[in-house]
């Protein structure tokens, strides 16, 4: 006997759902409205089941829900979370996603949504539009829609980060970090190893191969998830990992002051605080005191105070990001990787060796994006004059 459909609340989507005749429906976050929508769906007369691509009752929300369910099963948690965030933002802006027929979604819906986010830069705008349009491209490929109405939506080109760090810049940066600050270990390791920031965050004691003085990340944990990522370690980098591995035999080696693993956003915020400190504007954006919820007995008042604290933190982060951009020096964690590549090339290592140390398959990425030799006029002038600055051959 078939089971009677019943709505349920899904916390990660903050909405009620129900599955009727194999189709999942998003009923929205409000309980009363969800019940009304559920009874409305159940009261509809039964119809012959049409082919998936020709279902006239399939809504835009249905397409997005199916796409996100697929992402959650077949893509990384980070990819899924970013897609969910952008799709939810689009649906909130659209307002009619639960009732709008899937085929009636138009490119102008996406354009107006993206235009309503003036704080987005070109890269964030490109990624957000890509997540929304990708859902419909996926649905067309699998036959959930007969044609993709969002095909051809324009996205801005991706912009390249224009910041450059020198060895002197790194020394100055490190000089503003206390010896006891856990961030110092992460900075020095990234400088010595040249690995990607996300690779450094994932390293655990089980990845360390002390007999070979290297780190080995298996394919499921490496970028691209197809090849082993081997990070060769300098003496200083190896000493840092050996010390941390002795303290933390399980779990990530690099932790913040609270003993938690670094997240991508936490690294961005920490580096922004450091840049603000270097610019001398630290007093303009002081750190907020920690939220002390245990001092508030009433649960409702505690939740209200927590929400206000989170909003204040978000505003403070925006202020700090603005101050960091206004400073004379602007850096990102990835600049340490670029500095590593340039440093190794100037030391005389061939491009194939440097590309291998960076974890690249060939030298193409190194030549196009990583090395910063074109900005080092002194080095290029020395190279033009010949080995060790020779003035050339006399004739």
PESULHU-V744091 format. One record per residue. N is the residue number from 0. RES is the residue in three letters. PHI is phi as a letter, one per 30 degrees, with the letter a starting at -180 (999 if undefined). PSI is psi in degrees with one decimal (* if undefined). OMEGA is omega in whole degrees, 0 to 359 (none if undefined). Layout:
n=N res=RES phi=PHI psi=PSI omega=OMEGA
n=N res=RES phi=PHI psi=PSI omega=OMEGA
//
This chain:
n=0 res=UNK phi=999 psi=134.2 omega=183
n=1 res=UNK phi=d psi=144.2 omega=180
n=2 res=UNK phi=d psi=137.7 omega=179
n=3 res=UNK phi=d psi=127.9 omega=180
n=4 res=UNK phi=d psi=139.8 omega=176
n=5 res=UNK phi=b psi=139.9 omega=178
n=6 res=UNK phi=d psi=150.8 omega=173
n=7 res=UNK phi=b psi=156.0 omega=182
n=8 res=UNK phi=c psi=130.4 omega=179
n=9 res=UNK phi=c psi=112.0 omega=188
n=10 res=UNK phi=d psi=-39.1 omega=184
n=11 res=UNK phi=d psi=-16.7 omega=177
n=12 res=UNK phi=c psi=-8.5 omega=181
n=13 res=UNK phi=h psi=48.4 omega=183
n=14 res=UNK phi=a psi=158.8 omega=175
n=15 res=UNK phi=c psi=145.6 omega=180
n=16 res=UNK phi=b psi=157.6 omega=172
n=17 res=UNK phi=b psi=144.4 omega=177
n=18 res=UNK phi=c psi=119.4 omega=181
n=19 res=UNK phi=b psi=122.9 omega=180
n=20 res=UNK phi=h psi=39.6 omega=176
n=21 res=UNK phi=i psi=-2.1 omega=180
n=22 res=UNK phi=c psi=128.2 omega=179
n=23 res=UNK phi=d psi=132.8 omega=181
n=24 res=UNK phi=c psi=134.7 omega=174
n=25 res=UNK phi=d psi=116.9 omega=184
n=26 res=UNK phi=c psi=-1.9 omega=178
n=27 res=UNK phi=j psi=172.8 omega=185
n=28 res=UNK phi=d psi=-19.1 omega=184
n=29 res=UNK phi=d psi=129.7 omega=185
n=30 res=UNK phi=d psi=-45.5 omega=182
n=31 res=UNK phi=d psi=-43.9 omega=179
n=32 res=UNK phi=d psi=-35.5 omega=178
n=33 res=UNK phi=d psi=-42.6 omega=178
n=34 res=UNK phi=d psi=-41.4 omega=179
n=35 res=UNK phi=d psi=-44.7 omega=180
n=36 res=UNK phi=d psi=-37.7 omega=179
n=37 res=UNK phi=d psi=-48.5 omega=181
n=38 res=UNK phi=d psi=-33.0 omega=177
n=39 res=UNK phi=d psi=-42.1 omega=179
n=40 res=UNK phi=d psi=-40.4 omega=182
n=41 res=UNK phi=d psi=-25.6 omega=183
n=42 res=UNK phi=d psi=-9.8 omega=180
n=43 res=UNK phi=d psi=140.6 omega=178
n=44 res=UNK phi=d psi=146.1 omega=179
n=45 res=UNK phi=d psi=140.6 omega=179
n=46 res=UNK phi=b psi=155.4 omega=174
n=47 res=UNK phi=e psi=137.1 omega=182
n=48 res=UNK phi=d psi=116.2 omega=179
n=49 res=UNK phi=d psi=171.9 omega=176
n=50 res=UNK phi=d psi=149.7 omega=185
n=51 res=UNK phi=e psi=-40.2 omega=185
n=52 res=UNK phi=d psi=-18.0 omega=186
n=53 res=UNK phi=c psi=11.9 omega=180
n=54 res=UNK phi=d psi=118.8 omega=181
n=55 res=UNK phi=d psi=-17.5 omega=182
n=56 res=UNK phi=c psi=0.4 omega=180
n=57 res=UNK phi=d psi=127.0 omega=182
n=58 res=UNK phi=c psi=170.4 omega=177
n=59 res=UNK phi=d psi=-39.0 omega=179
n=60 res=UNK phi=d psi=-36.8 omega=178
n=61 res=UNK phi=d psi=-43.0 omega=179
n=62 res=UNK phi=d psi=-46.1 omega=181
n=63 res=UNK phi=d psi=-38.2 omega=180
n=64 res=UNK phi=d psi=-43.7 omega=179
n=65 res=UNK phi=d psi=-39.7 omega=179
n=66 res=UNK phi=d psi=-44.3 omega=181
n=67 res=UNK phi=d psi=-36.5 omega=176
n=68 res=UNK phi=d psi=-41.2 omega=179
n=69 res=UNK phi=d psi=-42.6 omega=179
n=70 res=UNK phi=d psi=-41.8 omega=182
n=71 res=UNK phi=d psi=-31.4 omega=181
n=72 res=UNK phi=d psi=-31.2 omega=191
n=73 res=UNK phi=c psi=-1.4 omega=179
n=74 res=UNK phi=b psi=167.2 omega=183
n=75 res=UNK phi=d psi=156.2 omega=179
n=76 res=UNK phi=e psi=-37.7 omega=181
n=77 res=UNK phi=d psi=-43.3 omega=178
n=78 res=UNK phi=d psi=-43.2 omega=179
n=79 res=UNK phi=d psi=-44.5 omega=184
n=80 res=UNK phi=d psi=-40.0 omega=178
n=81 res=UNK phi=d psi=-42.6 omega=178
n=82 res=UNK phi=d psi=-43.5 omega=180
n=83 res=UNK phi=d psi=-42.7 omega=181
n=84 res=UNK phi=d psi=-45.9 omega=182
n=85 res=UNK phi=d psi=-41.5 omega=180
n=86 res=UNK phi=d psi=-41.4 omega=179
n=87 res=UNK phi=d psi=-40.7 omega=178
n=88 res=UNK phi=d psi=-41.7 omega=179
n=89 res=UNK phi=d psi=-44.7 omega=181
n=90 res=UNK phi=d psi=-37.5 omega=177
n=91 res=UNK phi=d psi=-39.3 omega=179
n=92 res=UNK phi=d psi=-40.0 omega=182
n=93 res=UNK phi=d psi=-38.6 omega=178
n=94 res=UNK phi=i psi=-29.9 omega=185
n=95 res=UNK phi=c psi=18.8 omega=185
n=96 res=UNK phi=d psi=-30.5 omega=183
n=97 res=UNK phi=d psi=-17.3 omega=182
n=98 res=UNK phi=c psi=-18.6 omega=182
n=99 res=UNK phi=d psi=123.3 omega=176
n=100 res=UNK phi=e psi=141.6 omega=185
n=101 res=UNK phi=e psi=-37.7 omega=183
n=102 res=UNK phi=d psi=-12.3 omega=184
n=103 res=UNK phi=c psi=-1.9 omega=176
n=104 res=UNK phi=d psi=136.3 omega=185
n=105 res=UNK phi=b psi=159.2 omega=178
n=106 res=UNK phi=e psi=-32.9 omega=182
n=107 res=UNK phi=d psi=-26.0 omega=175
n=108 res=UNK phi=d psi=-43.5 omega=180
n=109 res=UNK phi=d psi=-42.6 omega=181
n=110 res=UNK phi=d psi=-42.8 omega=180
n=111 res=UNK phi=d psi=-36.6 omega=177
n=112 res=UNK phi=d psi=-48.0 omega=181
n=113 res=UNK phi=d psi=-37.2 omega=179
n=114 res=UNK phi=d psi=-20.9 omega=180
n=115 res=UNK phi=d psi=1.1 omega=180
n=116 res=UNK phi=c psi=73.9 omega=184
n=117 res=UNK phi=d psi=-20.6 omega=181
n=118 res=UNK phi=d psi=-13.3 omega=181
n=119 res=UNK phi=d psi=136.6 omega=172
n=120 res=UNK phi=d psi=175.5 omega=182
n=121 res=UNK phi=e psi=-40.5 omega=183
n=122 res=UNK phi=d psi=-42.8 omega=179
n=123 res=UNK phi=d psi=-38.5 omega=178
n=124 res=UNK phi=d psi=-42.7 omega=180
n=125 res=UNK phi=d psi=-45.8 omega=181
n=126 res=UNK phi=d psi=-40.9 omega=181
n=127 res=UNK phi=d psi=-47.4 omega=178
n=128 res=UNK phi=d psi=-38.9 omega=180
n=129 res=UNK phi=d psi=-39.8 omega=180
n=130 res=UNK phi=d psi=-38.5 omega=181
n=131 res=UNK phi=d psi=-47.1 omega=182
n=132 res=UNK phi=d psi=-28.9 omega=179
n=133 res=UNK phi=d psi=-32.8 omega=179
n=134 res=UNK phi=d psi=-42.6 omega=181
n=135 res=UNK phi=d psi=-34.2 omega=176
n=136 res=UNK phi=d psi=-40.1 omega=177
n=137 res=UNK phi=d psi=-43.4 omega=181
n=138 res=UNK phi=d psi=-38.2 omega=178
n=139 res=UNK phi=d psi=-40.6 omega=181
n=140 res=UNK phi=d psi=-37.4 omega=181
n=141 res=UNK phi=d psi=-6.4 omega=176
n=142 res=UNK phi=j psi=12.5 omega=178
n=143 res=UNK phi=d psi=-26.3 omega=174
n=144 res=UNK phi=b psi=147.8 omega=182
n=145 res=UNK phi=d psi=-34.5 omega=180
n=146 res=UNK phi=b psi=151.3 omega=181
n=147 res=UNK phi=d psi=107.6 omega=181
n=148 res=UNK phi=d psi=-10.6 omega=182
n=149 res=UNK phi=c psi=7.5 omega=179
n=150 res=UNK phi=d psi=133.2 omega=178
n=151 res=UNK phi=j psi=1.4 omega=177
n=152 res=UNK phi=d psi=129.0 omega=184
n=153 res=UNK phi=d psi=140.0 omega=176
n=154 res=UNK phi=b psi=144.8 omega=177
n=155 res=UNK phi=d psi=152.8 omega=177
n=156 res=UNK phi=d psi=153.4 omega=180
n=157 res=UNK phi=d psi=133.3 omega=180
n=158 res=UNK phi=c psi=146.6 omega=181
n=159 res=UNK phi=c psi=139.9 omega=177
n=160 res=UNK phi=d psi=131.6 omega=185
n=161 res=UNK phi=c psi=14.9 omega=180
n=162 res=UNK phi=d psi=146.2 omega=179
n=163 res=UNK phi=b psi=133.3 omega=179
n=164 res=UNK phi=c psi=137.1 omega=175
n=165 res=UNK phi=c psi=170.6 omega=178
n=166 res=UNK phi=d psi=-37.0 omega=178
n=167 res=UNK phi=d psi=-39.2 omega=177
n=168 res=UNK phi=d psi=-41.4 omega=180
n=169 res=UNK phi=d psi=-40.6 omega=179
n=170 res=UNK phi=d psi=-41.2 omega=178
n=171 res=UNK phi=d psi=-43.6 omega=179
n=172 res=UNK phi=e psi=-47.6 omega=182
n=173 res=UNK phi=d psi=-28.5 omega=179
n=174 res=UNK phi=d psi=-17.7 omega=179
n=175 res=UNK phi=c psi=6.8 omega=180
n=176 res=UNK phi=c psi=125.4 omega=182
n=177 res=UNK phi=d psi=151.6 omega=179
n=178 res=UNK phi=e psi=-32.4 omega=183
n=179 res=UNK phi=d psi=-4.4 omega=182
n=180 res=UNK phi=d psi=123.5 omega=179
n=181 res=UNK phi=e psi=-24.3 omega=180
n=182 res=UNK phi=d psi=-26.7 omega=180
n=183 res=UNK phi=d psi=-41.1 omega=178
n=184 res=UNK phi=d psi=-43.5 omega=182
n=185 res=UNK phi=d psi=-40.8 omega=179
n=186 res=UNK phi=d psi=-48.7 omega=183
n=187 res=UNK phi=d psi=-36.1 omega=178
n=188 res=UNK phi=d psi=-43.6 omega=179
n=189 res=UNK phi=d psi=-36.9 omega=178
n=190 res=UNK phi=d psi=-42.1 omega=184
n=191 res=UNK phi=d psi=-35.7 omega=187
n=192 res=UNK phi=c psi=-25.1 omega=180
n=193 res=UNK phi=i psi=20.2 omega=182
n=194 res=UNK phi=d psi=168.8 omega=176
n=195 res=UNK phi=d psi=147.5 omega=179
n=196 res=UNK phi=e psi=-40.4 omega=181
n=197 res=UNK phi=d psi=-27.5 omega=177
n=198 res=UNK phi=d psi=-42.9 omega=179
n=199 res=UNK phi=d psi=-38.8 omega=181
n=200 res=UNK phi=d psi=-27.2 omega=185
n=201 res=UNK phi=c psi=-13.1 omega=187
n=202 res=UNK phi=d psi=129.8 omega=175
n=203 res=UNK phi=b psi=169.3 omega=181
n=204 res=UNK phi=e psi=-32.2 omega=181
n=205 res=UNK phi=d psi=-18.2 omega=179
n=206 res=UNK phi=d psi=-15.7 omega=186
n=207 res=UNK phi=d psi=131.5 omega=175
n=208 res=UNK phi=c psi=84.2 omega=186
n=209 res=UNK phi=d psi=-30.1 omega=181
n=210 res=UNK phi=d psi=-25.3 omega=178
n=211 res=UNK phi=c psi=-2.7 omega=182
n=212 res=UNK phi=h psi=57.7 omega=179
n=213 res=UNK phi=a psi=166.7 omega=176
n=214 res=UNK phi=c psi=137.1 omega=180
n=215 res=UNK phi=b psi=113.5 omega=177
n=216 res=UNK phi=c psi=122.3 omega=181
n=217 res=UNK phi=d psi=159.1 omega=183
n=218 res=UNK phi=e psi=-44.5 omega=181
n=219 res=UNK phi=d psi=-21.3 omega=182
n=220 res=UNK phi=c psi=-1.0 omega=182
n=221 res=UNK phi=c psi=161.6 omega=177
n=222 res=UNK phi=d psi=133.4 omega=181
n=223 res=UNK phi=i psi=-22.9 omega=175
n=224 res=UNK phi=h psi=27.9 omega=181
n=225 res=UNK phi=b psi=-27.6 omega=185
n=226 res=UNK phi=b psi=155.1 omega=171
n=227 res=UNK phi=d psi=139.4 omega=174
n=228 res=UNK phi=c psi=115.5 omega=180
n=229 res=UNK phi=c psi=122.1 omega=179
n=230 res=UNK phi=c psi=111.8 omega=179
n=231 res=UNK phi=d psi=139.8 omega=191
n=232 res=UNK phi=c psi=135.6 omega=169
n=233 res=UNK phi=d psi=171.3 omega=180
n=234 res=UNK phi=d psi=-41.5 omega=181
n=235 res=UNK phi=d psi=-42.3 omega=180
n=236 res=UNK phi=d psi=-40.7 omega=180
n=237 res=UNK phi=d psi=-39.7 omega=179
n=238 res=UNK phi=d psi=-39.2 omega=179
n=239 res=UNK phi=d psi=-47.0 omega=181
n=240 res=UNK phi=d psi=-38.8 omega=180
n=241 res=UNK phi=d psi=-41.1 omega=179
n=242 res=UNK phi=d psi=-44.7 omega=181
n=243 res=UNK phi=d psi=-34.7 omega=179
n=244 res=UNK phi=d psi=-33.5 omega=177
n=245 res=UNK phi=d psi=-30.8 omega=180
n=246 res=UNK phi=d psi=-31.2 omega=186
n=247 res=UNK phi=b psi=82.8 omega=181
n=248 res=UNK phi=d psi=-19.0 omega=177
n=249 res=UNK phi=b psi=152.9 omega=178
n=250 res=UNK phi=i psi=172.9 omega=181
n=251 res=UNK phi=e psi=143.4 omega=182
n=252 res=UNK phi=d psi=-36.8 omega=183
n=253 res=UNK phi=c psi=115.5 omega=181
n=254 res=UNK phi=b psi=157.8 omega=178
n=255 res=UNK phi=d psi=-171.2 omega=183
n=256 res=UNK phi=d psi=-29.6 omega=181
n=257 res=UNK phi=d psi=1.0 omega=181
n=258 res=UNK phi=i psi=17.1 omega=179
n=259 res=UNK phi=c psi=149.9 omega=177
n=260 res=UNK phi=d psi=145.6 omega=177
n=261 res=UNK phi=d psi=136.7 omega=171
n=262 res=UNK phi=c psi=165.9 omega=180
n=263 res=UNK phi=d psi=-43.9 omega=182
n=264 res=UNK phi=d psi=-34.1 omega=178
n=265 res=UNK phi=d psi=-38.1 omega=177
n=266 res=UNK phi=d psi=-41.6 omega=179
n=267 res=UNK phi=d psi=-47.3 omega=181
n=268 res=UNK phi=d psi=-41.5 omega=182
n=269 res=UNK phi=d psi=-41.0 omega=179
n=270 res=UNK phi=d psi=-35.7 omega=177
n=271 res=UNK phi=d psi=-41.1 omega=177
n=272 res=UNK phi=d psi=-38.2 omega=180
n=273 res=UNK phi=d psi=-41.2 omega=179
n=274 res=UNK phi=d psi=-38.2 omega=177
n=275 res=UNK phi=d psi=-39.7 omega=178
n=276 res=UNK phi=d psi=-42.6 omega=179
n=277 res=UNK phi=d psi=-33.1 omega=182
n=278 res=UNK phi=d psi=-9.8 omega=180
n=279 res=UNK phi=i psi=9.6 omega=182
n=280 res=UNK phi=c psi=18.5 omega=185
n=281 res=UNK phi=d psi=-35.0 omega=182
n=282 res=UNK phi=d psi=-23.9 omega=182
n=283 res=UNK phi=d psi=-24.4 omega=180
n=284 res=UNK phi=b psi=68.4 omega=181
n=285 res=UNK phi=d psi=157.4 omega=178
n=286 res=UNK phi=d psi=141.8 omega=176
n=287 res=UNK phi=d psi=148.2 omega=176
n=288 res=UNK phi=d psi=153.1 omega=179
n=289 res=UNK phi=d psi=148.6 omega=178
n=290 res=UNK phi=d psi=126.8 omega=182
n=291 res=UNK phi=c psi=75.0 omega=183
n=292 res=UNK phi=d psi=-24.5 omega=182
n=293 res=UNK phi=d psi=-14.9 omega=180
n=294 res=UNK phi=d psi=-7.5 omega=181
n=295 res=UNK phi=c psi=112.4 omega=186
n=296 res=UNK phi=d psi=-40.8 omega=185
n=297 res=UNK phi=d psi=123.5 omega=182
n=298 res=UNK phi=e psi=-40.3 omega=181
n=299 res=UNK phi=d psi=-43.8 omega=179
n=300 res=UNK phi=d psi=-36.9 omega=179
n=301 res=UNK phi=d psi=-42.2 omega=178
n=302 res=UNK phi=d psi=-39.5 omega=179
n=303 res=UNK phi=d psi=-43.3 omega=179
n=304 res=UNK phi=d psi=-37.1 omega=179
n=305 res=UNK phi=d psi=-43.3 omega=179
n=306 res=UNK phi=d psi=-40.1 omega=179
n=307 res=UNK phi=d psi=-38.2 omega=179
n=308 res=UNK phi=d psi=-41.9 omega=179
n=309 res=UNK phi=d psi=-41.1 omega=178
n=310 res=UNK phi=d psi=-39.5 omega=178
n=311 res=UNK phi=d psi=-38.2 omega=177
n=312 res=UNK phi=d psi=-43.1 omega=180
n=313 res=UNK phi=d psi=-42.0 omega=179
n=314 res=UNK phi=d psi=-39.4 omega=179
n=315 res=UNK phi=d psi=-36.7 omega=177
n=316 res=UNK phi=d psi=-40.0 omega=178
n=317 res=UNK phi=d psi=-41.9 omega=178
n=318 res=UNK phi=d psi=-41.8 omega=181
n=319 res=UNK phi=d psi=-41.0 omega=179
n=320 res=UNK phi=d psi=-38.8 omega=178
n=321 res=UNK phi=d psi=-44.6 omega=179
n=322 res=UNK phi=d psi=-38.7 omega=180
n=323 res=UNK phi=d psi=-37.3 omega=179
n=324 res=UNK phi=d psi=-26.6 omega=181
n=325 res=UNK phi=d psi=-15.8 omega=182
n=326 res=UNK phi=d psi=161.3 omega=180
n=327 res=UNK phi=d psi=-36.0 omega=180
n=328 res=UNK phi=c psi=133.3 omega=177
n=329 res=UNK phi=b psi=123.2 omega=182
n=330 res=UNK phi=b psi=160.8 omega=172
n=331 res=UNK phi=b psi=161.3 omega=180
n=332 res=UNK phi=e psi=-33.3 omega=181
n=333 res=UNK phi=d psi=-21.0 omega=179
n=334 res=UNK phi=d psi=-26.7 omega=177
n=335 res=UNK phi=d psi=-35.3 omega=177
n=336 res=UNK phi=d psi=-40.9 omega=177
n=337 res=UNK phi=d psi=-40.8 omega=178
n=338 res=UNK phi=d psi=-39.6 omega=178
n=339 res=UNK phi=e psi=-45.8 omega=181
n=340 res=UNK phi=d psi=-46.4 omega=180
n=341 res=UNK phi=d psi=-40.3 omega=181
n=342 res=UNK phi=d psi=-43.4 omega=182
n=343 res=UNK phi=d psi=-36.1 omega=177
n=344 res=UNK phi=d psi=-41.0 omega=180
n=345 res=UNK phi=d psi=-23.3 omega=176
n=346 res=UNK phi=d psi=-9.7 omega=177
n=347 res=UNK phi=j psi=4.8 omega=179
n=348 res=UNK phi=d psi=142.9 omega=182
n=349 res=UNK phi=d psi=155.7 omega=183
n=350 res=UNK phi=e psi=-34.0 omega=180
n=351 res=UNK phi=d psi=-42.5 omega=179
n=352 res=UNK phi=d psi=-45.1 omega=181
n=353 res=UNK phi=d psi=-42.1 omega=178
n=354 res=UNK phi=d psi=-38.3 omega=178
n=355 res=UNK phi=d psi=-41.4 omega=178
n=356 res=UNK phi=d psi=-33.6 omega=180
n=357 res=UNK phi=d psi=-12.8 omega=181
n=358 res=UNK phi=i psi=20.7 omega=179
n=359 res=UNK phi=c psi=153.5 omega=179
n=360 res=UNK phi=d psi=-31.6 omega=180
n=361 res=UNK phi=b psi=-172.2 omega=185
n=362 res=UNK phi=c psi=0.0 omega=184
n=363 res=UNK phi=e psi=-49.9 omega=181
n=364 res=UNK phi=d psi=-39.4 omega=179
n=365 res=UNK phi=d psi=-46.5 omega=183
n=366 res=UNK phi=d psi=-36.5 omega=186
n=367 res=UNK phi=d psi=-36.5 omega=192
n=368 res=UNK phi=b psi=-25.9 omega=193
n=369 res=UNK phi=c psi=-51.4 omega=185
n=370 res=UNK phi=d psi=143.4 omega=181
n=371 res=UNK phi=c psi=27.8 omega=183
n=372 res=UNK phi=d psi=-30.4 omega=182
n=373 res=UNK phi=d psi=-16.9 omega=179
n=374 res=UNK phi=c psi=-4.3 omega=181
n=375 res=UNK phi=c psi=86.6 omega=185
n=376 res=UNK phi=d psi=-38.7 omega=182
n=377 res=UNK phi=d psi=-42.8 omega=179
n=378 res=UNK phi=d psi=-43.0 omega=181
n=379 res=UNK phi=d psi=-35.8 omega=178
n=380 res=UNK phi=d psi=-41.1 omega=176
n=381 res=UNK phi=d psi=-41.2 omega=180
n=382 res=UNK phi=d psi=-37.5 omega=179
n=383 res=UNK phi=d psi=-29.2 omega=181
n=384 res=UNK phi=d psi=-5.3 omega=178
n=385 res=UNK phi=j psi=177.1 omega=180
n=386 res=UNK phi=e psi=132.6 omega=178
n=387 res=UNK phi=h psi=30.9 omega=175
n=388 res=UNK phi=i psi=19.0 omega=179
n=389 res=UNK phi=d psi=146.2 omega=186
n=390 res=UNK phi=d psi=-1.8 omega=180
n=391 res=UNK phi=j psi=-175.2 omega=183
n=392 res=UNK phi=c psi=130.7 omega=178
n=393 res=UNK phi=d psi=143.0 omega=178
n=394 res=UNK phi=b psi=* omega=none
//
